[in-house]
């Protein structure tokens, strides 16, 4: 699997887990972030190509992305 796709899948999974753990629906987050719900759905399964959407959701959740290379 390509590294870029793997990163997107892992980040999407983390964001979905965060959303679900806080009882938020995709439609709720869509309204709060201004991101279309279909884009959020695609992001959460790692198939979205637009990195700006990842940034918008991280900002909506009050989170930052940090990369740790081991």
Beta strands, then each sheet from edge to edge (+ up, - down):
end
